[in-house]
Amino acid sequence: MKIIKQIFIILLFYVIGEAISHIVELIFPSIFIPGTIIGMILLLTFLITEKIKLEHVNEVGTFLTSNMAFFFIPAAVSVIEYIDILKSVFLKIILIVIISTVINFFVIAWVVKMTIKRQAKLSVKGEK
């Protein structure tokens, strides 16, 4: 019963996110925000504000993230249908992947550095 409750909570946020996405698309046709992203942000907000405890979604969430590769198989297989299009832009895709990886590396390094500095300042303030 516990697992069913956890699945229900996660699916509830998915459905709410999709509903909000459709409403936004109806009001502003030029704006598209994926419902899955809205649902994840809502779930994160509820977890941070502790309106939902981590224990309420932990087991199913851990299972889903542990088996994430399984959920990408259909998308990866469907890419094969477009192999002709991909061949013509292969070098561009590789270049974009390399550049975005390097940018992500430096941004993440900077964020970690700033977080460490902030934690050091907070721990110094806490000692006083």
N, C-alpha and C positions, 0 to 999 in steps of 0.2 A: 504494500500500500504506500510505503514511503517513496519508492521509486516512481510510482504513478503520480504522486503529488508533485514530485520534483519535475517530472516531464511536463505536467500540466502548467506549472509556474513558468517554465522556460517557453513553452508554446504560447502561453497567454501573452507574454511580452513580445513574442514574434508576431502574433495576430494584431496586437495593439500597434506595434510599429508599422505593419503593413497598412492598417487602417489610417493611421496618421499620414503615411506616405501618399495614399490615394487622395486624402482630403487636401493635402498640400498641392498635389498635382492638379486637382480640380480647381482650386483657387488660383494657383499660379502655374499655368500650363508649361511655362518655359523652365521651371525648376523641377528637377527630379532628385529625390533623396531616397536611396534604397530603404525599404521598410525594415530589413534585417539590421541595418546600421542604427536606425532609430530605436528599434527594440533592444539592441545591445546597450545603447546609451541609457535608455530608460532602466534596464535591469542594473546596470552599473550604478546609476544614481540611487536606486532603491537599496542596493547593497551598501553603498557608502553612507547613506543616511540611516542605515540599519532598520529600514522599514521591512526589509526582508533579510533574514539572517543567512549567512553563508551556508549553514547546515541545511537550509531549505532547498538548495540547488547543487550542493557540493558533489554528491556521488554521480549524478547524471552529467553534470558539467565536466567532471574529471573524465568520465567515460567518453564523452563526445570529443574532448580535446585530445585524449589519448589515441582515439581512432580517427582523427581528422583526415588522414591520408585516404582512408576508405571513401570519404565523401567527395574527394576530388577526382576519383577515377572516372566518373561519367563525363566531367568537364574535359579531362585530359584526353579521353577517347574521342570526344566530339571534335577536338582540335584537328584530328587526322583528316576530317572531311574538308578542311580548308588548307591543306598542305600546299596547294598550288599558289594560293594567295600569300602564304607565309614564306615560300621560297623567294618571292620577288622582293620582300622587305626584310629578309632574315638579318642582314647586316645592320639595318637601322634598329631592329629590335634588340640585337645584341649590344649595340652602342648605348641605347637607352637603358638597358638593364645594368650595364657597367657604370654609367654615369650616375644613375639613381642609387645604386649600391654604395658608391663612394660618398655621395651626398648624405645618404642615410647614416653611414659610418661616422662621418664628422658631426652630424647633428646629434646622434645618440651619444657620442663621446662628450660633446659639449653639455648636453643635458645631465649626464652622469656627473660631470665635473661640477656643475652648478648645484646639483643635489647634494653632493658630498660637502661642498662649501656651506650650504644652507644648514645641513645637519650639524656641522661643526659649530656654526654660530649658535644654533639652538641648544646644543649640549653645553656650550660655555655659559649661555644665559641661564640654563637650568641649574648649573652648579652654583651660580651667585645667589 
